[in-house]
Amino acid sequence: MNWKRKLKVASVVVVVALAVYLALPQNHYIVRALIYQQVNIDDYKIFHNRTVKAGTPQPWRLHEKYNSYQLTNDQLKYFNDFRTVAFLVVKDTALLFESYWDGYGKDSYSNSFSMAKSIVSLLMGCALSDGYVKSIDEPVGNYLPEFAEGDKAKITIKHLLTMSSGLSWDESYSTLFSLTTQGYYGKNLPKLVLNQTVVKEPGKTFEYRSGDTQLLSLIIEKATGKTLADYASEKIWSKIGAEHDALWCLDRKDGVEKAFCCFNTNARDFARFGQLVLNGGRWNGEQIVPEEYLNESLTPASYLFDPETNRNVDFYGYQWWMINVDGYKTWYARGLLGQYIFVIPSLNAVVVRLGHVRNNNRIDGTPEDVYQYIRFGISIVKSIENNE
C-alpha cells in the first residue's frame, strides 16, 4: 500500500471515529458548540425556553430631566468599541436616561448570562422566607440525595451561595470540552452538576463556579416543587411591574432552567431587579426578598481567600458582586459579555448596560468596563443634579 492510499485510509478512520464519538449522546453538545461557535445575547432563539410570566405592568415613570443628558464623544466611543446595545439609568425610581444601539430598543430581549446568578440568589431568599428552605447552613444533601454521603455531605447551601463549594466544576469559557461549555450547550444539566466531586475543602476558598448556582436552582426546585421560572414569576417577576414576560433558557424541551446564565428580558425590566435591591427587597410596600438575607447577600464573604487576587474576598457575597468606585459603594450583577445591573445606593440609582463584548482588561481582578459604566452612570446623575 503506497503512502497516498495509507493517508486516505487513515483519514477515513479518523472521520469515522470522530463521527462515532460525536454520535454519543453525552457528546451532542460539541456539535452545537461547533455550529454556534460564540455565545450570543440572542441565544434564547436557539434554545428551548420557559416563560417567566409578568403580572400587572408598572411602566417606569419618566424623570423630569429624562434623556436631557448628552453622551460625550469619549462615552460614545467606549459604548461603540464594546458593542453596547443598551445603557439605562434609573434615578429616584424614575427613568432618567436610556439609549440603544445596533437595532436594539426598549423592548429587545438580551441574555443575562451570569446576571442570572444574582436572580437565583434572590429566589433562594424567597424560598427561605416561604419556609421551603430552613437555613442556608443546611447541608445540600438535605435536598439533593447525591450530596448526602462522603465529602459532598460537608457542602452547605451557603457554600454554594458564596462560590466556596470546593467542587470540581471547570469554569472555562473558551474550551470546547469544559463543563461550562457542556452546561451551556448540553441537554442534561442535573446529571452534569450532580456528578461533580469535591476537590477542595468547602468554605475556605472562593472559586467562581457556574455549577454552584445550578445546584442552588435544583435545591429551589426540589424544595418548592416548582420550576425555577414558575417560582421566579410567582415570587418576583409578577410583583415588580415587569412590562414583558421573561424567558429562561432550558437544557432541553421541558427540561431545567440554565440557572447559571440564561434569563432573557430587556434593559428596562432588568433594571427592576436593581430597584428591588435598592429598595431593600421591597416593592410597593411588600417585602419580596427578606431584608436580612439581602443584607447578607450584599456583604463580602471576607472569611474566604481568593487565589486570583491573593487576598481575602472583599467583592462577593451571595451571588452578588460589590465594588467601591470613586467613593461610591456599588452592588452589581454581571454577565459574560458585559451585562450589568449596578445599584448605587448613595445616589438612589440603578444603571443597566447590555452589549455584545466585555472589556476583559482587569483592574485588581475586576473587568475594566465595570469602572467605566459605573462612572458613566455617576456622571449622568451628577450632571442632572448639578443643572437642577
N, C-alpha and C positions, 0 to 999 in steps of 0.2 A: 504494500500500500504506500503510494507516494505521499509526500508531506501535505500536498493540497487536499487530498482525499481525507487524510487524518484530521486536518484542520476542520474540514467540513463536518466530519462525523462528530468531532469534539464540540463544535458549535451547536449541532443538533441536540447532543446530550445535555449541554448547558441550558438550552432553551426549554427542553422537555422538563428538566429538573426544576427550573425556575417556575414553569407553568404548574407543576405539581405542588411546589412549595406555596405559591400564591393561591392555589385552589383550596388549601386547607382552611377551614372556617376561621381559625384564630388569626389567619394572616390576611383576611379580606380587607382589613383596614389599610394595608400597604398599597393596595390598588387604588383606593380612594385618595390616599395621601399623594400618590404619584400623579393622579389625574388632576387634583386641585392645586398641588404644589405649595401654595401660600395660603395661610388663613386670611379671611377677609371679613370686613364688617358686615357684609351682606350674606354671610354663610347660613343664615336661617333659611335661605331659599334652597339649600342643598340637603337639609336635614328634616326629619320629622319634628314637629313641634307640638307642644301642649299649650293651650291658651290660658293665660292668667287674666281672668275676667275683671274688667274695671267695674266700678259702681256708678254712682251719680257723678258726672263730670263737674269739676270745680275749676274752671279756667283761671289762670293767673290773672290777677288784676294788673293793669299796666301802671308803672311808676309815672308820676307826672313829668319826669325827665326821660321817659322811655326813648331809647335809641338816639338821644341827643349827643352822645359821645362819638367822636370821630377817631377811628383807629389810626395810629401813627404809621408811617411808612415802615419803620422797623418792626412793629407788631404785625402788619400785613405780610411782610416778608417772612417772618417766622411762621405765621399760620400757613403760608403758601409752601414754604420749604418742607414742612412736615405734613402736608396734605390734610389740613384741618377741614372738616365738613361742618362743624357746629361749635360755636362758642357763645355761652349764655351766662348772664349774671342776674341773680335774684337778690334784691336788697329790701329789707323790711317787709318781707312776704309779697313783694311786688316785682314784676319783671322789669328790670332796669335796662338790660341790653341783650340783644341777640343778633347773631349774624351767621349766615350759612353760605357754603361754597360747594362746588363740584356737583351741582344739580340736587343737592340735599336741601330739605326745608324743615319747617317746624313739625311736620307730620312724618318725617322719614325715620324709618327704623334703623337701628345700628346694634350690632353685637356689643354686649357689655364687656366681653372677655372676663377678666378676673374681678371686675367690679361686682360680679355675681357673688363672689365670696363674702363680701360685706353684707349683701342681702341675706344670704344664708345665716350669717351671724344674727341679724335682726330676727329672723324666723326662729332661731334657737331661743332667743329671749322670749318670744311669744309662746313657744312650747313650754318653757319654764313657768310663765305666768298662768297658762292654762292648766298646769299640773300634769301634763303629759310626760314631762321630764322633771324628775325630782330635784336634781342638783347637777351642776357641771362637774362636780367632783366624783360623780358616779363612774364606775368602770364602763367602758364602751361595751364590754361583754354582757352587761345587763340588758342590752338591746340587740346586740348582734352576736349570736352564739359562736361565730367563728373567732371571736375575741375573748372567749370565756376561759381559755386554758393557756398555760405556758407563759412566755414573756409578753404576749399580746394582752394577757389579762391585767397587766400593770398599767395599761393605757387608759386614761380618763377622757371624758368629753373636753375638759379644759386643755388637755394636751393637744387635742385636735384644733381647738379654737386658737391656740397660741402658736401653732405650727411647731410643736415640740414633741411630736409623737415618737420620733426615732424610727419610723417605718422606712421601708426600702424603696419608696417612690422615687422615680428618676425624673426630675423637673427639667428636662432638656427639650427645647423647642425646635431645634434645628436638626435633630437626629431622627431618622426615619423609624428606628426601632425602639425609641424611648417609650416609657409608659404614658407620658403626656400625649405623644402623637397617637398612640393606640387608644387612649382615653377619648381623644377628640374625634377620631375617625372610626373607632371601633364600635361594636354593637353589643357589648356586654360589660358595662361599667361595674355592676355589682361584683361580678367574678374577678375583675381586674383589681379592685381595691380590697376585696375581702381576702384575696390570696397573698397579700403582702406579708413580709416577715419583719421582725424587729432587728434593726442593725445598730441602734444606739439606745442608751438608757433614756426613757421618756422623761420630759420635764427638766432637761438640762440645757439643751442646745436648740437655738432657733434655726430651722432649715425649712425654707418655703416649699410646701408640697401641696399640689392640687388634690392629691389623693386624700389628704386630711379633710378638706372641705367636702369631697364626695362622700366620705364616711359620715360626716355630720348630717348630710342630707338623708342618708339611709336611716340614721337614727331618728330623725324627724318623721320620716315616712313610716317607720315601724311604730314609733310611739303614738303618732296621731291617727294612724290608719288611713291617711290621706296622701295623695300625690303631693309633691312639693309645690307644683303650680297651683293646685286647688287650695292648699293651705296658705300660700302666698296671697292668693286672691281674697280668701276669707279674712285673713288677719291684717293685711296691709293694703294691697292694691285697690281693693274695693272701698277703702276707707279714706284714702289720701287724695281723692279727687282726680285720679288719673283720667285723662281725656281719651285714652285709647286702651283697648286690650293689649296686653304684652304677649310675647311668645317666648316660651322656654324650650330650647332645642333638646331633643331626646336622643338616646343612644340607638334607638330603633323604633319602629312603629309600635305605639302603645308601651314603650319602654320607660326608662327612668330619665329624669332630667339631668343634663350635663351641668350639675350644680356648681362646678368649679369655674365655669365660664359663662354660658351662653344665654343670658337673659337679654331679650331684644325689645327695645322701645325707642322713643325719640328723646331729644335733649330736654324738652320742657318737662316730660314725665320723669326722666331720670332725676331732674332737679328736686322732685318731690321727696326722694329718699334723703337728700341733703337737708331739706327743710324739716323733715321728720326728726332727724338727728339734732338739728339746730333747736328744735322745739323741746328737746329733752325726751323724745319718744312720744310726744302728744300730738294730736291733730283734732282741731275743733273741740278742745276740752277733753277728749277721750285719750286715756293712757294706752297707747297701742303696744309699745315696747316698754317693759319695766325700766324705770329711770335708773334704779340701782344697777341693773345688769348693763344698761347702756353706758353708764359712767365707768364701769369696769372695762367694758369693751374699748373705751377711748383712753384707757390708762396703759402706758407701756408695760409690757411684761419684763420688767427690768432685772428679774432674777435669772433670765435666760442669757446665755452667751451666744453672740453672733460671730461665727468664724470668718465671714466675709469682711466685716469691718473691724474685727478683732477687738470688740468691746461688748459690754452688756447692752441688751436691747433697749433703745430709747425711742423707737419708731414704729412699734407694732403692738396692738392689744389683742382683741378677739376678732381677727379677720378685718380689722380697720387699721390703716396707716396713720401716722401723725408726724408733724414736722413744724418747726418754727422758722418762718421766713421773714426776715427784717422786723422781728419782734411780733409778728402776727402768728399766734398759735393756730394751726390748721389741722383738722381731721380730714381724711380722704379715703375714697375707694379708687383703685386704679386697675387698668386693664392693659393687656399686652401691647396694643397698638396706640397707646396714648389716650385711652378712655379714662376720664377723670370726673369724679364728683368731689369738689372741695367744699368744706364747711369752715367758714372763718367767723368764729363766734363774736370776736370783738367788733366786727363790722356788721354783725347780723346779716351775713351774706352767704350765698351759695353760688359756686361757679362750676359750670359743666363744660368740658371740652371733649369732643368726639373727632376722630380722624383715622387716617389710614396708616400713619407712621409715628413711632415714638422716637424721640431723641435719646438714644441709649448711652450717650456720654454720661458718666457718673460723677456726681459730687458727693463725696462721703457716702457712697453706696446708693444714692438716690438718683434716678434719671434726671438729667439737667432740665428737661422741659417742665418738671413739677414746679421748680422755682419760677420759671418764666411765666407759666399760666397763672400761678398764684399772684405774681407781681402784676400781670396784665389785669387781673380781676381787681386787685387793690387799686391800681391806677384809675380804673373806670369808676369805682365807688368814690375814691377821694376827689377825683376831678369833678364829679357831680356835686359832692358835698361842698367843695370849695367855691362852686359857682352859684350856690343857692343863696 
